[in-house]
């Protein structure tokens, strides 16, 4: 152990609401809080907003519809519409698996912050939290200015890992009974792709089913056994045209990664870049008509984490709620994404042995079906003034595979920001927010609730 010398650090007390983490949930939380009149600061560890859709290079939005209509409305729909406008190859009526131009999306989030007057601090890391009587009094951050502290009445934790909530004393779950979380992926972009072959090749073209493992003719089923590509160990491969000559990939798995352990993430980043290079070479070998001259132009500077801590909240959302298409009196948005659970290595072996029912494991809704997400699932037990938004809300492992993705995170963030502003205008207790007032405000701003248009 090493003890730092006691010293004073600068303290900023000018904000009502502070949001930690500038991914989709954090961006809409900050904009929503500011829209409600709260003086709002957004603290982001990287140099851009947007999280997985920008720094993470995830190449497409998960579905925005319930197979009938868009249900992630309000600010979520605003961001989605602006993102679509930046990809002119996307049809206006497309709602599901719409490609993302990451550089355009960065600007979209920047513009959103400016529209609502949110202050943003980039390249700034959460280091610690000062707590008293179950409330965060101040957060300590680090950047090029050194250590500094910020005080606010209410905080929104959109770190993806529940970092602030845990610092404040919140309990959490990890994996299933402490087991391994879902694998992660490091996304990447290839350019100089022949789009005609990519679309129309008789075996691997997109109109024939593409390279996706759902296509039984896809060469991805051969890659795990090809000794030339030792780091490609399974068939995970999704791809989307994101711009002229450019295809974005969400491919490959990194198993056993703990996103709360810097050493684990660092080792995975190195291996993830190897995987991206091996995919480029494999694509050039198996599909030269499209990728013979492809160039690996970028690997994501941020790891694609699917699962990490899940805070213990006032209500734990469960897979039974998913199955029952549950409604809640305090629900702040709806969700219709399927149970997208990526298998651990042990589970892949059980799947191969026929010991996992994949249809039940990855249940999907029919047209018009969805479930609610209650405000209580955003509230850590025993913490008075920290709202959690994003993949680390209070839920079980199975439904976390559904509520972790960007569209629903955008919707959760807008609700969290408005609630934070309401609490900040009072005593700061997030558990005492009037959810009828919150839902009415969200409805006024375009949110979708079950049975409403």
C-alpha positions as CSV (number, residue, x, y, z in Angstrom):
1,X,0.0,0.0,0.0
2,X,1.0,3.6,-0.6
3,X,-0.4,6.6,1.3
4,X,-0.7,9.8,-0.6
5,X,0.3,13.0,1.3
6,X,-2.8,14.9,2.4
7,X,-3.5,17.8,0.1
8,X,-6.3,20.0,-1.0
9,X,-7.7,19.7,-4.5
10,X,-10.0,22.2,-6.4
11,X,-13.7,21.8,-5.8
12,X,-16.4,22.9,-8.2
13,X,-19.9,23.3,-6.7
14,X,-21.6,24.9,-9.7
15,X,-23.7,21.9,-10.9
16,X,-27.1,20.5,-10.0
17,X,-26.6,17.2,-11.9
18,X,-23.4,15.5,-12.9
19,X,-23.5,12.6,-15.4
20,X,-20.6,10.1,-15.3
21,X,-20.1,8.4,-18.7
22,X,-20.9,9.8,-22.2
23,X,-22.3,6.7,-23.9
24,X,-25.9,6.7,-25.3
25,X,-27.5,6.7,-21.8
26,X,-25.2,9.4,-20.5
27,X,-25.7,11.7,-23.5
28,X,-29.5,11.6,-23.2
29,X,-29.4,11.8,-19.4
30,X,-27.3,15.0,-19.6
31,X,-29.4,16.6,-22.3
32,X,-32.6,15.7,-20.5
33,X,-31.5,17.0,-17.2
34,X,-30.4,20.3,-18.8
35,X,-33.7,20.5,-20.7
36,X,-35.4,20.4,-17.3
37,X,-33.4,23.4,-16.1
38,X,-30.6,21.6,-14.2
39,X,-27.1,22.9,-14.5
40,X,-25.5,19.8,-15.9
41,X,-22.0,18.5,-16.4
42,X,-21.2,15.4,-18.4
43,X,-17.8,13.7,-17.6
44,X,-16.4,11.3,-20.3
45,X,-13.3,9.2,-20.1
46,X,-12.5,9.3,-23.8
47,X,-12.3,12.1,-26.3
48,X,-15.7,11.7,-27.8
49,X,-19.3,11.0,-26.9
50,X,-21.4,8.1,-28.0
51,X,-19.7,5.1,-26.5
52,X,-20.2,1.9,-28.5
53,X,-21.6,3.6,-31.5
54,X,-18.6,5.9,-31.9
55,X,-15.5,4.9,-30.0
56,X,-16.7,1.3,-29.9
57,X,-17.2,1.2,-33.7
58,X,-20.3,-0.9,-33.4
59,X,-21.5,-0.8,-37.0
60,X,-25.3,-0.8,-36.7
61,X,-28.1,0.1,-34.3
62,X,-30.0,-2.7,-32.8
63,X,-33.7,-2.6,-33.8
64,X,-35.6,0.6,-32.9
65,X,-39.0,-1.0,-33.6
66,X,-41.2,-3.7,-32.2
67,X,-41.6,-5.0,-35.8
68,X,-44.5,-2.6,-36.2
69,X,-43.3,0.9,-35.1
70,X,-40.5,2.7,-33.4
71,X,-40.8,2.4,-29.7
72,X,-37.6,4.0,-28.5
73,X,-38.9,7.5,-29.0
74,X,-38.2,11.0,-27.6
75,X,-34.5,11.8,-27.7
76,X,-33.7,8.3,-28.7
77,X,-35.6,8.7,-31.9
78,X,-34.1,12.2,-32.5
79,X,-30.6,10.7,-32.3
80,X,-31.6,7.8,-34.5
81,X,-33.2,10.0,-37.2
82,X,-30.1,12.3,-37.3
83,X,-27.8,9.2,-37.6
84,X,-29.9,7.8,-40.5
85,X,-29.7,11.2,-42.3
86,X,-25.9,10.8,-42.2
87,X,-26.0,7.4,-44.0
88,X,-27.8,8.2,-47.3
89,X,-27.6,4.5,-48.4
90,X,-30.2,3.8,-45.7
91,X,-33.8,3.9,-46.6
92,X,-36.0,6.4,-44.7
93,X,-38.4,3.6,-43.7
94,X,-35.6,1.4,-42.2
95,X,-35.9,0.9,-38.4
96,X,-33.9,-2.2,-37.6
97,X,-30.2,-2.9,-37.9
98,X,-29.5,0.5,-39.5
99,X,-25.8,1.2,-40.1
100,X,-23.9,3.8,-38.2
101,X,-21.3,6.3,-39.5
102,X,-19.3,6.7,-36.3
103,X,-17.7,10.1,-37.1
104,X,-21.1,11.6,-38.0
105,X,-22.6,10.1,-34.8
106,X,-19.9,11.9,-32.7
107,X,-21.0,15.2,-34.1
108,X,-24.7,14.4,-33.5
109,X,-24.0,13.8,-29.8
110,X,-21.8,17.0,-29.6
111,X,-24.7,19.0,-31.2
112,X,-27.2,17.5,-28.7
113,X,-25.0,18.7,-25.8
114,X,-24.7,22.2,-27.3
115,X,-28.5,22.4,-28.0
116,X,-29.3,21.9,-24.3
117,X,-26.3,23.7,-22.8
118,X,-24.6,20.7,-21.2
119,X,-21.0,21.3,-20.1
120,X,-18.7,18.4,-21.2
121,X,-15.3,17.3,-19.8
122,X,-13.5,14.9,-22.1
123,X,-10.5,12.7,-21.2
124,X,-11.6,12.8,-17.6
125,X,-11.7,9.7,-15.3
126,X,-13.8,9.1,-12.3
127,X,-11.4,8.2,-9.4
128,X,-13.3,8.3,-6.2
129,X,-16.5,9.4,-4.5
130,X,-17.0,11.1,-1.1
131,X,-20.1,9.7,0.5
132,X,-22.1,10.6,3.6
133,X,-25.2,9.0,5.0
134,X,-25.9,7.0,1.8
135,X,-25.4,9.9,-0.5
136,X,-22.5,11.0,-2.8
137,X,-21.4,14.4,-1.7
138,X,-18.7,14.9,-4.3
139,X,-16.8,12.9,-7.0
140,X,-13.0,13.1,-7.5
141,X,-11.8,13.0,-11.2
142,X,-8.5,13.0,-12.9
143,X,-7.4,14.7,-16.2
144,X,-4.5,16.8,-17.4
145,X,-5.2,19.3,-14.7
146,X,-4.6,16.6,-12.1
147,X,-7.1,15.7,-9.4
148,X,-10.2,17.8,-8.9
149,X,-13.6,17.4,-7.2
150,X,-17.1,18.2,-8.3
151,X,-20.2,18.5,-6.0
152,X,-23.8,18.1,-7.1
153,X,-27.2,17.2,-5.6
154,X,-27.8,14.3,-7.9
155,X,-25.5,12.1,-10.0
156,X,-26.3,9.8,-13.0
157,X,-24.0,6.7,-13.3
158,X,-23.8,5.8,-17.0
159,X,-20.4,4.3,-16.8
160,X,-21.7,0.9,-18.0
161,X,-20.0,-0.8,-15.1
162,X,-21.9,0.9,-12.2
163,X,-18.6,2.4,-11.1
164,X,-20.0,5.4,-9.2
165,X,-22.9,3.4,-7.7
166,X,-20.4,0.8,-6.3
167,X,-18.1,3.6,-5.0
168,X,-21.2,4.9,-3.2
169,X,-21.8,1.6,-1.5
170,X,-24.3,-0.1,-3.9
171,X,-24.4,-3.9,-4.0
172,X,-24.1,-5.6,-7.4
173,X,-24.1,-8.9,-9.2
174,X,-21.6,-10.1,-11.8
175,X,-22.2,-12.8,-14.3
176,X,-24.5,-15.6,-13.0
177,X,-23.7,-16.5,-9.4
178,X,-20.3,-14.9,-9.8
179,X,-19.6,-16.7,-13.0
180,X,-18.1,-15.6,-16.3
181,X,-19.8,-12.7,-18.1
182,X,-20.7,-12.7,-21.8
183,X,-17.7,-12.4,-24.1
184,X,-16.7,-9.0,-25.4
185,X,-15.7,-8.0,-29.0
186,X,-13.4,-5.4,-30.4
187,X,-15.0,-3.9,-33.5
188,X,-13.1,-2.7,-36.6
189,X,-13.5,-1.2,-40.0
190,X,-12.3,-2.4,-43.4
191,X,-12.1,-0.1,-46.4
192,X,-11.5,-0.7,-50.1
193,X,-14.2,-3.3,-50.2
194,X,-15.8,-4.3,-53.5
195,X,-19.5,-3.6,-52.8
196,X,-20.9,-5.4,-55.8
197,X,-19.3,-8.7,-54.6
198,X,-20.2,-7.9,-51.0
199,X,-23.9,-7.6,-52.0
200,X,-24.3,-10.1,-54.8
201,X,-21.7,-12.8,-54.6
202,X,-23.6,-16.1,-55.3
203,X,-22.4,-17.7,-52.0
204,X,-21.5,-14.9,-49.6
205,X,-23.3,-11.9,-51.0
206,X,-25.7,-10.0,-48.6
207,X,-28.7,-10.9,-50.8
208,X,-27.8,-14.6,-50.4
209,X,-27.5,-14.4,-46.6
210,X,-24.1,-12.8,-46.4
211,X,-21.2,-13.9,-44.3
212,X,-23.3,-14.1,-41.1
213,X,-23.2,-17.5,-39.3
214,X,-27.0,-17.8,-39.9
215,X,-26.0,-18.5,-43.5
216,X,-25.1,-22.2,-43.5
217,X,-23.0,-21.6,-46.7
218,X,-20.9,-18.9,-45.0
219,X,-17.2,-19.5,-44.7
220,X,-17.2,-18.3,-41.1
221,X,-18.0,-21.9,-40.1
222,X,-14.6,-22.9,-41.4
223,X,-12.6,-20.2,-39.6
224,X,-12.3,-21.7,-36.1
225,X,-10.6,-24.8,-37.5
226,X,-8.2,-22.9,-39.8
227,X,-4.8,-22.9,-38.2
228,X,-3.8,-19.7,-40.0
229,X,-6.2,-17.7,-37.8
230,X,-5.6,-19.0,-34.2
231,X,-7.4,-16.2,-32.4
232,X,-10.7,-16.7,-34.3
233,X,-12.2,-19.3,-32.1
234,X,-15.9,-19.1,-33.0
235,X,-18.2,-18.0,-35.8
236,X,-19.4,-14.6,-34.5
237,X,-19.4,-12.1,-37.4
238,X,-21.8,-9.2,-38.1
239,X,-21.0,-6.6,-40.8
240,X,-22.6,-3.5,-42.2
241,X,-21.8,-1.0,-45.0
242,X,-21.1,2.2,-43.1
243,X,-19.8,4.5,-45.9
244,X,-18.2,4.5,-49.3
245,X,-16.0,1.4,-49.6
246,X,-16.2,0.9,-45.8
247,X,-17.6,-2.1,-43.9
248,X,-17.9,-2.1,-40.2
249,X,-17.5,-5.4,-38.3
250,X,-18.7,-6.7,-35.0
251,X,-16.8,-9.9,-35.1
252,X,-14.8,-12.3,-32.9
253,X,-15.2,-13.0,-29.2
254,X,-12.9,-12.3,-26.2
255,X,-13.8,-14.7,-23.4
256,X,-13.3,-14.2,-19.7
257,X,-12.8,-10.4,-19.9
258,X,-13.6,-8.5,-16.7
259,X,-14.2,-4.9,-17.7
260,X,-13.6,-3.7,-14.1
261,X,-10.0,-5.1,-14.2
262,X,-7.6,-2.8,-16.2
263,X,-5.2,-5.7,-16.7
264,X,-7.9,-7.9,-18.2
265,X,-9.1,-5.1,-20.5
266,X,-5.5,-4.3,-21.6
267,X,-4.7,-7.9,-22.5
268,X,-8.0,-8.2,-24.4
269,X,-7.3,-5.0,-26.4
270,X,-4.0,-6.5,-27.7
271,X,-5.7,-9.8,-28.6
272,X,-8.7,-8.0,-30.1
273,X,-6.4,-6.1,-32.5
274,X,-4.8,-9.5,-33.5
275,X,-8.3,-10.9,-34.2
276,X,-9.2,-7.9,-36.4
277,X,-6.0,-8.4,-38.5
278,X,-6.7,-12.1,-38.8
279,X,-10.3,-11.4,-39.9
280,X,-9.0,-9.1,-42.6
281,X,-6.6,-11.8,-43.8
282,X,-9.3,-14.5,-43.6
283,X,-11.8,-12.4,-45.5
284,X,-9.2,-11.7,-48.2
285,X,-8.5,-15.5,-48.5
286,X,-12.1,-16.9,-48.4
287,X,-13.9,-14.0,-50.1
288,X,-11.3,-12.3,-52.3
289,X,-14.0,-11.0,-54.7
290,X,-15.1,-8.5,-52.0
291,X,-12.1,-8.3,-49.7
292,X,-9.0,-9.2,-51.7
293,X,-7.7,-5.6,-51.5
294,X,-9.4,-4.7,-48.2
295,X,-7.5,-2.4,-45.8
296,X,-7.8,-2.6,-42.0
297,X,-8.3,1.2,-41.4
298,X,-9.4,1.2,-37.7
299,X,-9.8,-1.0,-34.7
300,X,-12.0,0.5,-31.9
301,X,-10.2,2.4,-29.2
302,X,-12.9,1.2,-26.7
303,X,-13.6,-2.5,-26.0
304,X,-17.2,-3.7,-26.8
305,X,-18.3,-4.9,-23.3
306,X,-21.6,-6.8,-23.3
307,X,-21.9,-7.6,-19.6
308,X,-20.4,-6.3,-16.4
309,X,-21.7,-5.4,-13.0
310,X,-25.5,-5.2,-12.5
311,X,-26.5,-3.1,-9.5
312,X,-28.9,-4.3,-6.9
313,X,-31.8,-1.9,-7.2
314,X,-35.2,-1.2,-5.8
315,X,-36.6,-3.6,-8.4
316,X,-34.8,-6.4,-10.2
317,X,-36.0,-6.8,-13.7
318,X,-36.2,-10.5,-14.6
319,X,-36.5,-12.8,-17.6
320,X,-40.0,-13.6,-16.3
321,X,-40.9,-9.9,-16.9
322,X,-39.6,-10.4,-20.4
323,X,-41.7,-13.5,-20.9
324,X,-44.8,-11.8,-19.4
325,X,-44.4,-8.6,-21.4
326,X,-44.7,-6.9,-18.1
327,X,-46.2,-3.5,-17.5
328,X,-45.2,-1.4,-14.5
329,X,-46.9,1.6,-13.0
330,X,-43.5,3.4,-12.8
331,X,-42.1,2.3,-16.2
332,X,-40.1,4.9,-18.0
333,X,-39.7,3.2,-21.4
334,X,-40.5,0.0,-23.3
335,X,-38.1,-2.6,-24.7
336,X,-38.5,-5.2,-27.4
337,X,-35.0,-6.4,-28.2
338,X,-34.5,-10.2,-28.0
339,X,-32.6,-12.0,-25.4
340,X,-29.2,-11.6,-27.1
341,X,-27.0,-13.7,-24.9
342,X,-23.5,-14.4,-26.2
343,X,-22.3,-17.8,-25.0
344,X,-19.2,-18.3,-22.8
345,X,-16.8,-21.0,-23.9
346,X,-18.3,-23.4,-21.4
347,X,-21.8,-22.7,-22.7
348,X,-20.6,-23.1,-26.3
349,X,-19.5,-26.6,-25.4
350,X,-22.9,-27.4,-23.8
351,X,-24.6,-26.0,-26.8
352,X,-22.6,-28.3,-29.1
353,X,-23.6,-31.2,-26.8
354,X,-27.3,-30.3,-27.2
355,X,-27.6,-29.3,-23.5
356,X,-28.9,-25.8,-24.2
357,X,-32.2,-24.9,-25.9
358,X,-31.1,-22.0,-28.0
359,X,-34.7,-21.0,-29.0
360,X,-35.6,-20.7,-25.3
361,X,-32.3,-19.0,-24.4
362,X,-32.7,-16.4,-27.1
363,X,-36.4,-15.7,-26.9
364,X,-37.9,-13.1,-29.3
365,X,-41.1,-11.1,-29.3
366,X,-43.7,-11.0,-32.0
367,X,-44.9,-7.8,-33.8
368,X,-46.1,-5.2,-31.4
369,X,-44.8,-6.9,-28.2
370,X,-42.5,-5.4,-25.6
371,X,-42.0,-5.1,-21.9
372,X,-41.6,-2.1,-19.6
373,X,-38.6,-1.0,-17.7
374,X,-39.5,0.4,-14.2
375,X,-37.9,3.5,-12.8
376,X,-37.1,1.5,-9.7
377,X,-34.6,-0.7,-11.6
378,X,-32.4,2.5,-12.0
379,X,-32.2,3.1,-8.3
380,X,-29.4,1.4,-6.2
381,X,-30.6,0.2,-2.9
382,X,-29.3,2.3,-0.1
383,X,-27.9,5.1,-2.2
384,X,-29.9,8.3,-2.1
385,X,-28.7,10.4,-5.0
386,X,-27.2,8.2,-7.8
387,X,-29.4,7.0,-10.7
388,X,-28.0,4.2,-12.9
389,X,-28.8,4.2,-16.6
390,X,-27.5,1.8,-19.2
391,X,-26.4,-1.9,-19.2
392,X,-25.7,-2.0,-15.4
393,X,-29.3,-1.4,-14.2
394,X,-30.9,-3.8,-11.7
395,X,-31.8,-7.0,-13.7
396,X,-31.0,-10.6,-13.9
397,X,-28.4,-12.0,-16.3
398,X,-30.7,-13.2,-19.0
399,X,-32.8,-10.1,-19.5
400,X,-29.6,-8.0,-19.3
401,X,-28.8,-9.6,-22.7
402,X,-31.8,-7.6,-24.0
403,X,-31.7,-4.3,-22.1
404,X,-27.9,-3.6,-22.6
405,X,-28.2,-2.3,-26.2
406,X,-28.0,1.3,-27.5
407,X,-31.7,2.1,-28.3
408,X,-33.0,1.2,-24.9
409,X,-30.0,2.9,-23.2
410,X,-30.9,6.1,-25.0
411,X,-34.5,5.8,-23.7
412,X,-33.4,5.0,-20.2
413,X,-31.0,7.9,-20.2
414,X,-33.6,10.4,-21.0
415,X,-35.8,9.3,-18.1
416,X,-32.8,9.2,-15.7
417,X,-31.8,12.8,-16.6
418,X,-35.3,14.1,-16.1
419,X,-35.6,12.3,-12.8
420,X,-32.2,13.6,-11.7
421,X,-33.3,17.2,-12.4
422,X,-36.6,16.7,-10.5
423,X,-34.7,15.3,-7.5
424,X,-32.1,18.0,-7.7
425,X,-34.8,20.7,-7.5
426,X,-35.9,19.1,-4.2
427,X,-34.0,17.2,-1.5
428,X,-32.0,15.2,-4.0
429,X,-33.5,11.8,-3.0
430,X,-34.0,9.9,-6.2
431,X,-36.3,7.4,-4.5
432,X,-38.8,10.1,-3.8
433,X,-39.3,11.3,-7.4
434,X,-42.9,11.4,-8.4
435,X,-43.1,8.8,-11.1
436,X,-46.5,10.1,-12.3
437,X,-44.9,13.5,-13.0
438,X,-41.9,11.8,-14.6
439,X,-44.0,9.7,-16.9
440,X,-46.1,12.7,-17.8
441,X,-43.1,14.7,-18.8
442,X,-41.6,11.8,-20.8
443,X,-44.9,11.4,-22.5
444,X,-44.9,15.1,-23.3
445,X,-41.5,14.7,-24.9
446,X,-42.6,11.8,-27.1
447,X,-41.9,8.7,-25.1
448,X,-43.8,5.5,-26.0
449,X,-45.7,3.6,-23.3
450,X,-47.7,0.4,-23.8
451,X,-51.1,1.0,-25.3
452,X,-50.3,4.6,-26.2
453,X,-49.5,6.2,-29.5
